[in-house]
C-alpha cells in the first residue's frame, strides 16, 4: 500500500521521479559548490543541505507555469524546480557574464528571472 501513497496524494510516478531528481541535483550542486569554494575557485557559497525536500515539495505545490516565488540564497531546490539549470547556477557561482540572474554582476544565489517566475 505504501508504494502507491503518492498516487493517493495526486502525484504521478513521473512527478515523484522529477521531485527526487531535483532534490538529488540540489544536493550534488551544493556539495560541488562547497568544494569549489573551499578550493578558492568560487568566492561565496551558502549551503542548502538538509533543506532539499522542503524546498522541492514547496515548489511542486505551486503552479510553476503561472506562480511567482521569491527564492532566497539557500533555495537551490526551488530554483531548480522552477527551471534553472545546473549550468545557470554555476554561471552565477563563477560570476560569469552569461549568469541569467545578473550577468555576473551581483553576489551569487540572488536569484531573479522573470521568465521562470522569480
QUIURGI-V451968 format. One record per backbone hydrogen bond with DSSP energy under -0.5 kcal/mol. NH is the residue of the N-H (numbers start at 0). CO is the residue of the C=O. Records with the same first field share a line. If there is no record, write none. Layout:
NH = CO + CO
This chain:
3 = 0
4 = 1
6 = 3
7 = 3
8 = 4
9 = 6
10 = 5
15 = 11
16 = 12
17 = 13
18 = 14
19 = 15
20 = 16
21 = 17
22 = 18
23 = 19
24 = 20
25 = 21
26 = 22
27 = 23
28 = 24
29 = 25
30 = 26
31 = 27
32 = 28
33 = 29
34 = 30
35 = 31
36 = 32
37 = 33
38 = 34
39 = 36
40 = 35
41 = 35
50 = 47
54 = 50
55 = 51
56 = 52
57 = 53
58 = 54
59 = 55
60 = 56
61 = 58
63 = 61
65 = 62
66 = 62
68 = 116
74 = 71
75 = 73
78 = 74
79 = 75
80 = 76
81 = 77
82 = 79
83 = 78
88 = 84
89 = 85
90 = 86
91 = 87
92 = 88
93 = 89
94 = 91
95 = 90
98 = 95
102 = 98
104 = 101
109 = 106
110 = 108
115 = 112
116 = 113
117 = 112
